[in-house]
Amino acid sequence: MARGGALLYGPGAALVALALLLPHPGADDRALGLTAAAAGAVALGLWRWGERLPRPAYPALTALGTALITVAVHFGGTEGSAFAYLYVWAALYAFYYFYAGQIVLQLAVITAAYGSLGSTAPAMPLGGLMVLGTVAIGGMLMRGAVDGLRVRERSFRYLFETNPQPMWVYAVDDEHFLAANDAAVVQYGYLREELARMRLSDIAPARRLLTGAASAMGTPAGGLREVHRLKDGRSIETQVYLDRVRFEKRPAILALCINVTEQTALERELRHRAFHDPLTKLANRALLRDRLAHAIARRRREPGPLGVVVIDLDNFKAVNDTLGHGVGDELLIGVADRLSGLVRPGDTVAHIGGDEFAMLLDSAGTEELNGVAERILDSFRMPFTAGGSEIFVSASVGGAVSSVGRSVDELLRDADLAMYSAKAAGRNRYEVYAPARHGGQLRRLERATDLRRAVENDEFFLEFQPVISLSTGGVASVEALVRWRHPRLGVISPTEFIPLAEETGLMVSIGSWVLRAACEQMRRWEATLPAGMRFPMAVNVSPQQLRESRFVDEVDDVLQSTRLEPSRLTLEVTESAMVHDLVTVRERLDRLRGSGVRVALDDFGSGYSSLGYLRGLPLDLVKIDRVFVGDLDLDPETPSLIASIVRLLQALDLDIVAEGVETSAQLEQVRALGVDWVQGFLLSPPADADTFEARLRGEVWRPRPAGV
């Protein structure tokens, strides 16, 4: 409609101007042209007003125009004024008639009326014809625009009524509902008659929506979240999309409302799971860190104390191993409930993994932290109920108080260090972090972190030390020894990192790497060394590796992938592995020996030495600990003790190796006691693969036989 009216302004104004400028044969004709021009101008200006007329006015206007034209023609005579009226009403008639019917019929009526004048009528001036043509063309253009609007209106109504999502239209001025589709009636439960008497606030009492142009033009692309009330009293979450429209000549808002109640509930559940432990329903580590970060940020603006407490259950593994993981989970839930009752509403209790919990104590200094720690220990003196039984469990507690510049990681680390210090001091106690007291623990924790990265970054390498046969002077076997090349500190001694690896559980992955790397190196030597240089490769196995259910299968996989004969591999185990789980260890060692792998007992005499249990163990070789060998020069009773051990081992048909031979005197004493195989710095210190191979080819370590 607007486009049709706009089209009339340009060409219509040009034609009106042309009609005024053209020469006319008489004054009446010039008056006629002026009147026609005025009629054209009126027609051009009335399109906006015309579109506001109610539809019934169009036929009435048509009838009125026809009557006035007839009067003007028959009673005006041949005066120019009669024709002026004729043109004026013909112009208006042409403008409005496109609303009611055919523009061609309109022109036919005008022509018939004009023709009834017969020969008495003067010729129609060119200006009048141009004006009538302009108005007629404009009418047809406007009629096409209106027809397009009507088609779009029908399409809109169809989409509105058939849309599966609730839609309604409400007035901008008073927010009364003007229309609603079937989906809105079904979902909200109101009849259309009821909705017609209602306002938007009756459905969205706590609405955040704006009305008018702001709401229509300011709706985010993703819509607005709003709570709507149904007729039965229930509430639903909706995603609302708005657009400004005109409805029945009134400014209105079209709203599309999608029910997202289930989606919103799922989103809340996912957010809750992302930041809460599913077992205890407490905050998890991620949420604890987030709240701690916000608390530290607040302390920068508003200085004040902030405390963190870490709680680790003592001997929780024993509960899982003896009573089962189900009972262990019940115990953790009971601990969570008890800890939650010890803090203030603004504090946070978190389950940060395994049997470890933490607390964030807002506005708590050292004194408050000590009080909370004491309440924690007191609460653990009462038994927990799990698996239908009462279970007593203690806890080790560590705390740290924030200071300026401390980060989230540093504060949690300090509390961890204090907790580990309490555990090392006897458990069932608490400590608060102090830099002077826990500096060594901090370095140990940093070293443990570096060790974990070392496994991932392949920072380990092997050195090799031979076991020499005193009777032949040749290599009886070679032991693979793991080394750690720290990227910043250089090579770190095994005596420093092996206990740390066992404590942190990293020894399993390190041991697996050593096993494969040693077998691969032995396979390379077999391919390059002379056939006469064949000896077993000895690899140390930690108690943690032996406890792994797949350890025997892992050894078999490595032997197959490296194509190494099982007899070329010797696994060295310690006495501590036997003591912790003798039945399981014996079963696995039996399977290994059955496959052809040799088994050695390492560091005999350093721990739980008992000559009696050696009889039942599947062993091929025993290595006497270096402590006995070192005492040969210092303790006069040591030679007789070693002699007794040697006789027993020989009676059990076990090979014997004396470790730690570092002096010629020790070597001669060991030889005199009947030990044939020796290992130590005197013969060869550990060396990398290339150096060891060079020594092996030159046999530079071979000792001279006795008496030579």
KAZI-V823273 format. One record per residue. N is the residue number from 1. RES is the residue in three letters. OMEGA is omega in degrees with one decimal (* if undefined). BURIAL is I if it has 24 or more other ideal C-beta (glycine too) atoms within 12 Angstrom, else O. D_CENTER is the distance of its C-alpha to the mean C-alpha in Angstrom with 1 decimal. Layout:
n->[N:N]
res->[RES:RES]
omega->[OMEGA:OMEGA]
burial->[BURIAL:BURIAL]
d_center->[D_CENTER:D_CENTER]
This chain:
n->[1:2:3:4:5:6:7:8:9:10:11:12:13:14:15:16:17:18:19:20:21:22:23:24:25:26:27:28:29:30:31:32:33:34:35:36:37:38:39:40:41:42:43:44:45:46:47:48:49:50:51:52:53:54:55:56:57:58:59:60:61:62:63:64:65:66:67:68:69:70:71:72:73:74:75:76:77:78:79:80:81:82:83:84:85:86:87:88:89:90:91:92:93:94:95:96:97:98:99:100:101:102:103:104:105:106:107:108:109:110:111:112:113:114:115:116:117:118:119:120:121:122:123:124:125:126:127:128:129:130:131:132:133:134:135:136:137:138:139:140:141:142:143:144:145:146:147:148:149:150:151:152:153:154:155:156:157:158:159:160:161:162:163:164:165:166:167:168:169:170:171:172:173:174:175:176:177:178:179:180:181:182:183:184:185:186:187:188:189:190:191:192:193:194:195:196:197:198:199:200:201:202:203:204:205:206:207:208:209:210:211:212:213:214:215:216:217:218:219:220:221:222:223:224:225:226:227:228:229:230:231:232:233:234:235:236:237:238:239:240:241:242:243:244:245:246:247:248:249:250:251:252:253:254:255:256:257:258:259:260:261:262:263:264:265:266:267:268:269:270:271:272:273:274:275:276:277:278:279:280:281:282:283:284:285:286:287:288:289:290:291:292:293:294:295:296:297:298:299:300:301:302:303:304:305:306:307:308:309:310:311:312:313:314:315:316:317:318:319:320:321:322:323:324:325:326:327:328:329:330:331:332:333:334:335:336:337:338:339:340:341:342:343:344:345:346:347:348:349:350:351:352:353:354:355:356:357:358:359:360:361:362:363:364:365:366:367:368:369:370:371:372:373:374:375:376:377:378:379:380:381:382:383:384:385:386:387:388:389:390:391:392:393:394:395:396:397:398:399:400:401:402:403:404:405:406:407:408:409:410:411:412:413:414:415:416:417:418:419:420:421:422:423:424:425:426:427:428:429:430:431:432:433:434:435:436:437:438:439:440:441:442:443:444:445:446:447:448:449:450:451:452:453:454:455:456:457:458:459:460:461:462:463:464:465:466:467:468:469:470:471:472:473:474:475:476:477:478:479:480:481:482:483:484:485:486:487:488:489:490:491:492:493:494:495:496:497:498:499:500:501:502:503:504:505:506:507:508:509:510:511:512:513:514:515:516:517:518:519:520:521:522:523:524:525:526:527:528:529:530:531:532:533:534:535:536:537:538:539:540:541:542:543:544:545:546:547:548:549:550:551:552:553:554:555:556:557:558:559:560:561:562:563:564:565:566:567:568:569:570:571:572:573:574:575:576:577:578:579:580:581:582:583:584:585:586:587:588:589:590:591:592:593:594:595:596:597:598:599:600:601:602:603:604:605:606:607:608:609:610:611:612:613:614:615:616:617:618:619:620:621:622:623:624:625:626:627:628:629:630:631:632:633:634:635:636:637:638:639:640:641:642:643:644:645:646:647:648:649:650:651:652:653:654:655:656:657:658:659:660:661:662:663:664:665:666:667:668:669:670:671:672:673:674:675:676:677:678:679:680:681:682:683:684:685:686:687:688:689:690:691:692:693:694:695:696:697:698:699:700:701:702:703:704:705:706:707:708]
res->[MET:ALA:ARG:GLY:GLY:ALA:LEU:LEU:TYR:GLY:PRO:GLY:ALA:ALA:LEU:VAL:ALA:LEU:ALA:LEU:LEU:LEU:PRO:HIS:PRO:GLY:ALA:ASP:ASP:ARG:ALA:LEU:GLY:LEU:THR:ALA:ALA:ALA:ALA:GLY:ALA:VAL:ALA:LEU:GLY:LEU:TRP:ARG:TRP:GLY:GLU:ARG:LEU:PRO:ARG:PRO:ALA:TYR:PRO:ALA:LEU:THR:ALA:LEU:GLY:THR:ALA:LEU:ILE:THR:VAL:ALA:VAL:HIS:PHE:GLY:GLY:THR:GLU:GLY:SER:ALA:PHE:ALA:TYR:LEU:TYR:VAL:TRP:ALA:ALA:LEU:TYR:ALA:PHE:TYR:TYR:PHE:TYR:ALA:GLY:GLN:ILE:VAL:LEU:GLN:LEU:ALA:VAL:ILE:THR:ALA:ALA:TYR:GLY:SER:LEU:GLY:SER:THR:ALA:PRO:ALA:MET:PRO:LEU:GLY:GLY:LEU:MET:VAL:LEU:GLY:THR:VAL:ALA:ILE:GLY:GLY:MET:LEU:MET:ARG:GLY:ALA:VAL:ASP:GLY:LEU:ARG:VAL:ARG:GLU:ARG:SER:PHE:ARG:TYR:LEU:PHE:GLU:THR:ASN:PRO:GLN:PRO:MET:TRP:VAL:TYR:ALA:VAL:ASP:ASP:GLU:HIS:PHE:LEU:ALA:ALA:ASN:ASP:ALA:ALA:VAL:VAL:GLN:TYR:GLY:TYR:LEU:ARG:GLU:GLU:LEU:ALA:ARG:MET:ARG:LEU:SER:ASP:ILE:ALA:PRO:ALA:ARG:ARG:LEU:LEU:THR:GLY:ALA:ALA:SER:ALA:MET:GLY:THR:PRO:ALA:GLY:GLY:LEU:ARG:GLU:VAL:HIS:ARG:LEU:LYS:ASP:GLY:ARG:SER:ILE:GLU:THR:GLN:VAL:TYR:LEU:ASP:ARG:VAL:ARG:PHE:GLU:LYS:ARG:PRO:ALA:ILE:LEU:ALA:LEU:CYS:ILE:ASN:VAL:THR:GLU:GLN:THR:ALA:LEU:GLU:ARG:GLU:LEU:ARG:HIS:ARG:ALA:PHE:HIS:ASP:PRO:LEU:THR:LYS:LEU:ALA:ASN:ARG:ALA:LEU:LEU:ARG:ASP:ARG:LEU:ALA:HIS:ALA:ILE:ALA:ARG:ARG:ARG:ARG:GLU:PRO:GLY:PRO:LEU:GLY:VAL:VAL:VAL:ILE:ASP:LEU:ASP:ASN:PHE:LYS:ALA:VAL:ASN:ASP:THR:LEU:GLY:HIS:GLY:VAL:GLY:ASP:GLU:LEU:LEU:ILE:GLY:VAL:ALA:ASP:ARG:LEU:SER:GLY:LEU:VAL:ARG:PRO:GLY:ASP:THR:VAL:ALA:HIS:ILE:GLY:GLY:ASP:GLU:PHE:ALA:MET:LEU:LEU:ASP:SER:ALA:GLY:THR:GLU:GLU:LEU:ASN:GLY:VAL:ALA:GLU:ARG:ILE:LEU:ASP:SER:PHE:ARG:MET:PRO:PHE:THR:ALA:GLY:GLY:SER:GLU:ILE:PHE:VAL:SER:ALA:SER:VAL:GLY:GLY:ALA:VAL:SER:SER:VAL:GLY:ARG:SER:VAL:ASP:GLU:LEU:LEU:ARG:ASP:ALA:ASP:LEU:ALA:MET:TYR:SER:ALA:LYS:ALA:ALA:GLY:ARG:ASN:ARG:TYR:GLU:VAL:TYR:ALA:PRO:ALA:ARG:HIS:GLY:GLY:GLN:LEU:ARG:ARG:LEU:GLU:ARG:ALA:THR:ASP:LEU:ARG:ARG:ALA:VAL:GLU:ASN:ASP:GLU:PHE:PHE:LEU:GLU:PHE:GLN:PRO:VAL:ILE:SER:LEU:SER:THR:GLY:GLY:VAL:ALA:SER:VAL:GLU:ALA:LEU:VAL:ARG:TRP:ARG:HIS:PRO:ARG:LEU:GLY:VAL:ILE:SER:PRO:THR:GLU:PHE:ILE:PRO:LEU:ALA:GLU:GLU:THR:GLY:LEU:MET:VAL:SER:ILE:GLY:SER:TRP:VAL:LEU:ARG:ALA:ALA:CYS:GLU:GLN:MET:ARG:ARG:TRP:GLU:ALA:THR:LEU:PRO:ALA:GLY:MET:ARG:PHE:PRO:MET:ALA:VAL:ASN:VAL:SER:PRO:GLN:GLN:LEU:ARG:GLU:SER:ARG:PHE:VAL:ASP:GLU:VAL:ASP:ASP:VAL:LEU:GLN:SER:THR:ARG:LEU:GLU:PRO:SER:ARG:LEU:THR:LEU:GLU:VAL:THR:GLU:SER:ALA:MET:VAL:HIS:ASP:LEU:VAL:THR:VAL:ARG:GLU:ARG:LEU:ASP:ARG:LEU:ARG:GLY:SER:GLY:VAL:ARG:VAL:ALA:LEU:ASP:ASP:PHE:GLY:SER:GLY:TYR:SER:SER:LEU:GLY:TYR:LEU:ARG:GLY:LEU:PRO:LEU:ASP:LEU:VAL:LYS:ILE:ASP:ARG:VAL:PHE:VAL:GLY:ASP:LEU:ASP:LEU:ASP:PRO:GLU:THR:PRO:SER:LEU:ILE:ALA:SER:ILE:VAL:ARG:LEU:LEU:GLN:ALA:LEU:ASP:LEU:ASP:ILE:VAL:ALA:GLU:GLY:VAL:GLU:THR:SER:ALA:GLN:LEU:GLU:GLN:VAL:ARG:ALA:LEU:GLY:VAL:ASP:TRP:VAL:GLN:GLY:PHE:LEU:LEU:SER:PRO:PRO:ALA:ASP:ALA:ASP:THR:PHE:GLU:ALA:ARG:LEU:ARG:GLY:GLU:VAL:TRP:ARG:PRO:ARG:PRO:ALA:GLY:VAL]
omega->[-180.0:179.5:179.1:178.3:179.7:179.4:-179.0:-173.2:-176.5:-178.7:179.9:179.7:178.9:-179.2:176.8:178.4:178.5:178.7:-179.9:-176.1:-177.5:177.7:-179.3:-176.0:-176.5:-178.9:179.5:179.0:179.4:175.8:177.5:179.2:179.0:179.6:177.5:177.4:177.4:178.0:177.8:179.5:177.1:179.6:179.7:-176.4:-174.6:-175.2:178.9:-180.0:-177.8:-176.7:177.8:-179.4:173.7:-175.4:179.5:-178.0:-175.2:176.7:179.9:178.3:177.6:179.5:179.4:179.8:179.6:-179.7:-178.2:177.6:-179.7:178.9:-177.8:-176.5:-172.0:-177.1:-179.2:-179.2:-176.5:-179.6:178.5:-179.8:178.2:178.4:174.9:175.7:179.6:-177.8:179.7:-176.7:173.8:178.6:179.0:180.0:179.0:-178.1:-174.5:-170.4:-179.0:175.8:-169.5:-175.7:-169.8:179.0:179.5:177.8:179.1:179.4:178.6:178.1:-179.7:-179.1:179.6:179.2:-179.8:-179.2:-179.6:179.5:177.2:-174.6:-179.1:-177.4:176.2:177.3:-179.3:-179.2:-178.0:-179.8:179.7:177.9:-178.9:178.7:178.9:178.7:179.5:-179.3:179.9:178.6:177.8:178.5:179.4:177.8:-180.0:176.8:177.8:178.6:179.8:177.3:177.3:177.7:-179.9:177.1:179.9:177.9:178.2:178.4:179.2:-179.4:178.8:179.4:179.4:-175.6:-173.9:-179.0:-179.2:178.6:179.7:175.8:172.6:176.6:176.9:-175.7:179.6:-171.7:-175.9:177.2:173.5:176.4:178.7:179.7:176.5:179.1:-176.2:-178.5:178.0:178.8:-177.6:-173.8:-174.9:173.8:-179.9:171.7:178.8:179.1:178.0:179.5:-179.1:180.0:-173.7:174.2:178.1:-178.2:178.0:-179.7:-179.7:-174.4:-179.3:-170.9:173.8:-176.2:170.3:176.5:178.7:-174.5:-178.0:-179.0:-177.1:-174.3:-175.2:-179.6:178.3:-178.9:-179.7:-179.6:179.6:174.7:-177.3:176.9:179.3:-178.0:178.0:-178.2:-178.3:176.2:178.8:177.6:178.3:172.7:-178.7:170.0:-170.4:175.4:-173.3:173.1:-179.6:-179.3:167.6:-178.0:-178.2:176.4:-179.7:172.5:-173.6:177.1:173.9:-176.6:171.5:-172.9:-178.7:179.1:-178.6:-177.7:-179.5:179.0:179.5:178.4:177.9:178.5:178.2:179.9:179.7:177.2:179.8:-179.9:-179.0:-175.0:179.3:177.8:-175.9:-178.2:-173.3:-176.6:175.4:171.7:176.6:-176.2:-178.2:179.9:177.2:-179.8:-179.9:-179.9:178.1:178.0:178.3:179.6:178.0:178.3:178.5:-178.6:176.2:178.9:-177.0:-176.1:179.6:-177.1:178.4:-176.2:175.4:179.1:175.7:-178.0:177.6:-178.5:178.8:174.9:178.4:-179.7:179.2:177.4:178.9:-175.6:-175.0:-175.6:178.6:-177.4:177.9:176.9:177.1:178.1:177.1:178.3:178.9:177.9:178.0:177.4:179.5:179.4:-177.4:179.9:-179.3:-180.0:-176.1:-174.6:177.9:-178.2:-177.8:-178.8:-178.1:172.1:-175.0:170.2:-168.8:174.1:176.5:178.7:-176.1:178.6:178.6:177.2:169.5:-175.9:-178.3:178.1:180.0:175.7:-176.8:-178.3:179.1:179.7:177.3:179.5:178.5:-179.9:178.4:178.2:177.8:-179.5:178.0:-178.1:-179.5:176.5:175.1:-177.3:172.7:177.3:179.5:-179.6:-179.5:-178.6:174.3:-177.5:174.6:177.9:178.4:-177.6:171.8:-170.8:175.1:-179.3:176.5:177.9:-175.0:171.4:-175.3:176.4:-179.6:179.9:178.2:-178.0:-178.6:-179.0:177.0:178.2:179.2:178.3:176.5:-179.7:178.5:178.9:178.9:176.3:176.7:179.1:-179.9:-178.0:176.3:177.6:-179.2:179.7:178.9:174.8:174.6:-174.2:173.2:-175.3:-177.1:-175.8:-171.8:179.5:178.7:177.7:178.0:177.8:178.7:177.9:177.1:179.1:177.2:176.6:177.8:-179.1:177.7:177.2:-179.1:177.0:-177.9:-174.3:175.6:-179.0:-178.7:173.5:-175.9:165.6:-172.6:178.5:-175.5:166.9:-172.5:173.2:-178.5:-178.2:-177.8:-175.9:-178.0:-179.4:177.4:177.1:177.5:-179.5:176.5:-177.4:-176.3:177.8:-179.5:176.5:-179.0:-176.5:-178.4:-174.3:-178.5:-177.6:-179.3:-176.5:176.4:179.4:179.0:-172.7:179.7:176.8:178.7:178.0:178.6:-179.0:-176.9:179.8:-179.0:-175.9:179.9:-179.5:177.1:179.4:177.7:177.6:-179.6:-179.0:-178.0:-178.3:-179.9:179.7:177.8:178.4:177.9:178.8:177.1:178.9:178.4:-179.5:-174.6:-177.5:176.8:-176.3:-178.8:-179.5:179.0:-178.1:179.0:173.2:-179.9:-179.5:177.9:179.9:-179.2:174.9:178.8:177.6:-178.5:-179.9:177.8:-176.1:-177.3:-173.7:-179.1:177.9:179.2:177.6:179.2:178.7:-179.1:179.3:-179.7:-177.7:178.3:-179.4:178.8:178.1:-179.3:-179.1:179.6:-178.7:174.1:178.2:-178.5:179.0:-178.7:179.5:-178.9:177.4:179.8:-173.4:-173.7:-177.4:-172.3:-176.4:-178.7:-179.3:-179.8:-179.8:-178.5:177.2:175.6:179.6:-179.9:178.9:177.2:178.6:178.6:179.3:177.2:-178.5:-179.8:173.8:-174.0:173.8:-179.2:179.5:-176.9:-174.6:-172.0:-172.2:175.2:-177.8:-176.3:-173.7:179.5:-174.8:-175.2:-176.5:178.9:-175.3:172.4:-170.7:175.5:178.5:-179.8:-174.0:-177.5:178.8:179.1:-178.7:179.3:-179.2:-179.3:-179.7:-171.6:-174.1:-177.1:-179.6:-177.0:-179.5:-179.8:177.6:179.5:179.2:178.4:179.4:-178.0:-178.7:179.6:-178.7:177.4:177.4:177.8:178.1:178.2:173.4:-174.4:175.5:174.2:-178.4:170.5:177.0:-174.3:179.1:178.4:178.8:177.8:-179.9:-178.7:178.6:178.6:178.2:-178.6:-179.6:176.4:176.9:-175.6:-176.0:-177.1:179.8:179.3:-176.2:179.0:-177.4:177.9:171.1:176.2:-178.5:177.5:-171.7:-177.6:179.5:179.4:-180.0:177.6:177.0:-178.7:179.6:179.8:-179.7:-175.3:-176.5:-171.0:178.5:178.2:176.7:-179.5:176.8:-178.9:*]
burial->[I:O:O:I:I:O:I:I:I:O:O:I:I:O:I:I:O:I:I:I:O:I:O:I:O:O:O:I:I:O:I:I:I:I:I:I:I:I:I:I:I:I:I:I:O:I:I:O:O:I:I:O:O:O:O:O:O:I:O:O:I:I:O:O:I:I:O:I:I:I:O:I:I:O:O:I:O:O:O:I:O:I:I:I:I:I:I:I:I:I:I:I:I:I:I:I:I:I:I:I:O:O:I:O:O:I:I:O:I:I:O:O:I:I:O:O:I:O:O:O:I:I:O:I:I:O:I:I:I:I:I:I:I:I:I:I:I:I:I:I:I:I:I:O:I:I:O:O:O:O:O:O:O:O:O:O:O:O:O:I:O:O:I:O:I:I:I:I:I:I:I:I:O:O:I:I:I:I:I:I:I:O:O:I:I:O:I:I:O:I:O:O:O:O:I:O:O:I:O:I:O:O:I:I:O:O:I:O:I:O:I:O:O:O:I:I:O:O:I:O:O:O:O:I:I:I:I:I:I:I:O:O:O:O:O:I:I:I:I:I:I:I:I:I:I:O:I:O:O:O:I:I:I:I:I:I:I:I:I:I:O:O:O:O:O:O:O:O:O:O:O:O:O:O:I:I:I:O:I:I:O:I:I:I:I:O:I:I:I:O:I:I:O:O:I:I:O:O:I:O:O:O:O:O:I:I:I:I:I:I:I:I:I:I:O:I:O:O:I:I:O:O:I:O:O:O:I:I:I:I:I:I:I:I:I:I:O:I:I:I:O:I:I:O:O:O:I:I:I:I:I:I:I:O:I:I:I:I:I:I:I:I:O:I:O:I:O:I:I:O:O:I:I:O:I:I:I:O:I:I:O:O:O:I:O:I:O:O:O:O:I:O:I:I:I:I:I:I:I:I:I:I:I:O:O:I:O:I:O:I:I:I:I:I:I:I:I:I:I:I:I:I:I:O:O:O:I:I:I:I:I:I:I:O:O:O:O:I:O:O:I:I:O:I:I:O:I:I:O:I:I:O:O:I:I:O:O:O:I:I:I:I:I:I:I:I:I:I:I:I:O:O:O:I:I:I:I:I:I:I:I:I:I:I:O:O:O:O:O:O:O:I:O:I:O:O:I:I:O:I:I:I:O:I:O:I:I:I:I:I:I:I:I:I:I:I:I:I:I:I:I:I:I:O:I:I:O:O:O:O:O:O:I:O:I:I:I:I:I:I:I:I:I:I:I:I:I:I:O:O:I:I:O:I:I:I:O:I:I:O:O:I:O:I:O:I:O:I:I:I:I:I:I:I:I:I:I:I:O:O:O:I:O:O:I:I:O:I:I:O:I:I:I:O:I:O:I:I:I:I:I:I:I:I:I:O:O:O:I:O:I:O:O:I:O:O:I:I:I:I:I:I:I:I:I:I:O:I:I:I:O:I:O:O:O:O:O:I:I:O:I:I:O:O:I:I:O:I:I:O:O:I:O:I:I:I:I:I:I:I:I:O:O:O:O:I:I:I:I:I:I:O:I:O:I:I:I:I:I:I:O:I:I:I:O:I:I:O:I:O:O:I:I:O:I:I:O:O:I:O:I:I:I:O:O:O:O:O]
d_center->[53.7:52.9:53.0:56.4:57.8:56.5:58.2:61.5:61.5:61.9:64.4:66.1:66.9:68.3:70.5:71.8:72.7:74.5:76.4:77.7:78.8:80.6:84.4:85.9:89.5:90.2:89.2:88.2:86.0:84.4:83.9:82.4:80.0:79.1:78.5:76.4:74.3:73.8:72.8:70.3:68.8:68.7:67.0:64.4:63.6:63.4:60.4:58.0:60.3:61.0:57.5:57.5:60.6:60.2:60.7:64.1:65.6:65.5:68.3:70.3:70.1:71.1:74.2:75.2:74.9:77.1:79.7:79.9:80.3:83.1:84.9:84.6:86.0:89.0:90.1:89.3:91.8:91.5:90.6:87.6:86.1:85.8:83.9:81.7:80.8:80.3:77.8:76.0:75.4:74.7:71.9:70.4:71.0:69.1:66.2:65.7:66.8:63.7:62.0:64.7:65.8:67.0:67.8:70.4:72.3:72.3:73.9:76.4:77.5:78.0:80.0:82.2:83.0:83.9:86.0:88.1:89.7:91.5:93.5:93.7:90.1:89.5:87.0:83.4:82.5:79.8:77.7:77.6:76.5:73.7:72.5:72.6:70.8:68.1:67.5:67.6:65.0:62.8:63.2:62.0:59.0:58.1:58.7:56.2:53.6:54.1:54.0:50.6:49.4:50.8:49.0:45.7:46.4:47.1:43.8:41.9:43.6:42.9:39.2:39.2:41.0:39.2:35.6:33.7:31.7:33.7:35.4:38.1:40.1:41.2:43.7:42.7:45.6:45.6:42.4:44.4:43.0:45.0:43.5:40.9:40.0:40.3:36.5:36.7:39.8:38.2:34.9:36.4:39.6:42.1:45.0:45.6:48.7:46.6:44.0:46.9:47.9:44.5:42.5:38.8:38.6:39.8:36.5:34.1:35.8:33.0:32.1:30.5:31.9:34.6:37.7:39.8:38.9:36.2:34.2:34.9:34.1:31.3:28.9:25.4:24.4:21.8:24.5:24.9:23.7:26.8:28.2:31.3:34.0:35.6:39.3:38.9:37.1:33.5:30.8:28.0:25.1:25.9:24.5:27.7:28.9:32.2:35.0:38.4:41.3:45.1:46.1:49.8:50.7:48.3:45.2:42.4:38.6:37.1:34.0:31.6:29.8:27.0:26.3:22.5:23.1:21.3:18.4:18.2:18.6:15.7:13.5:14.8:14.3:10.6:10.4:12.9:11.3:8.1:10.9:13.8:15.3:16.3:19.7:21.1:19.2:19.1:16.4:14.2:14.0:11.1:13.2:16.3:15.3:14.5:17.8:19.6:18.7:20.0:23.0:23.9:23.7:26.1:28.4:28.9:30.3:31.9:33.0:32.9:32.0:28.6:28.4:25.8:26.9:25.5:27.1:27.4:29.4:32.5:33.2:30.3:30.3:33.9:32.9:30.5:33.1:36.0:34.8:31.7:28.0:28.6:30.8:28.5:25.7:28.4:29.4:25.9:25.8:29.3:28.4:25.5:28.0:30.6:28.5:27.3:31.0:31.7:29.8:30.4:28.4:26.7:25.5:22.3:22.4:19.4:19.1:17.4:18.1:21.2:24.2:23.0:22.7:22.6:24.0:23.7:27.2:27.6:31.0:32.1:34.2:35.7:38.2:35.7:33.3:36.3:37.2:33.7:33.8:37.3:36.3:33.5:36.0:38.6:36.2:35.7:39.4:39.3:38.3:35.2:35.7:33.7:34.9:38.1:39.1:39.2:37.2:37.8:35.1:35.1:32.4:32.2:31.0:30.2:29.9:29.5:30.5:28.9:31.1:30.9:28.5:26.5:22.7:20.1:20.1:23.9:24.4:22.4:24.1:27.5:27.0:26.0:29.2:31.3:30.0:30.8:34.2:34.9:34.1:36.3:39.1:39.5:36.5:36.9:37.0:35.1:35.1:34.0:32.9:35.7:35.4:38.9:38.4:34.9:35.1:35.8:32.9:30.6:32.0:31.5:27.8:27.4:29.3:27.1:24.0:26.1:27.2:23.7:23.2:26.7:25.8:23.0:25.3:28.4:30.5:32.9:36.3:39.4:42.9:45.8:48.8:51.7:53.7:57.3:60.1:63.2:65.6:64.6:62.9:60.1:56.4:55.7:51.9:49.1:46.2:42.8:41.4:37.8:37.4:34.5:34.8:32.7:31.8:33.2:35.5:37.1:38.1:37.3:39.7:38.7:40.2:37.5:34.3:35.3:35.5:32.2:30.6:32.2:31.0:27.3:27.4:27.1:30.6:29.7:27.7:30.4:33.1:31.8:31.8:35.3:36.6:35.6:36.6:40.0:40.8:40.1:42.3:45.1:44.9:45.4:48.4:49.9:49.9:51.5:53.7:57.2:57.5:59.3:56.3:54.3:52.6:49.7:46.4:45.4:41.7:40.7:38.5:36.8:37.0:33.3:33.7:36.6:34.6:32.0:33.0:32.6:34.6:37.7:35.9:34.2:37.6:39.0:36.2:36.8:40.6:40.3:38.0:40.2:43.4:44.8:47.4:46.4:49.6:48.4:45.5:46.2:43.5:44.3:43.2:44.0:45.9:42.9:41.2:44.3:44.6:41.1:41.3:44.6:44.6:41.3:42.0:45.5:44.2:41.8:44.4:46.9:44.7:44.2:47.9:48.7:46.8:48.9:46.6:48.6:47.5:48.5:48.4:47.4:48.6:51.2:52.7:49.8:48.4:49.5:52.4:54.5:56.9:57.3:53.8:54.1:56.4:53.8:51.0:50.4:51.1:52.9:53.0:52.9:52.2:54.1:52.1:53.0:54.0:57.1:58.0:57.6:60.0:62.7:64.2:63.7:64.4:67.7:66.4:63.4:65.4:66.9:63.4:62.0:65.1:64.5:60.9:62.1:64.8:62.4:59.8:62.6:63.9:60.5:60.7:57.6:57.3:57.1:55.5:56.2:53.3:53.6:57.0:57.5:61.3:64.3:65.7:62.7:62.9:66.6:66.1:63.3:65.6:68.5:66.3:65.9:62.3:62.1:58.4:57.2:54.1:53.8:54.0:57.7:57.3:54.0:51.0:47.6:47.1:44.6:45.2:47.4:49.6:49.9:51.0:53.5:54.9:55.0:57.1:59.4:59.5:59.9:58.9:61.4:63.7:67.4:68.7:70.8:74.4:73.8]
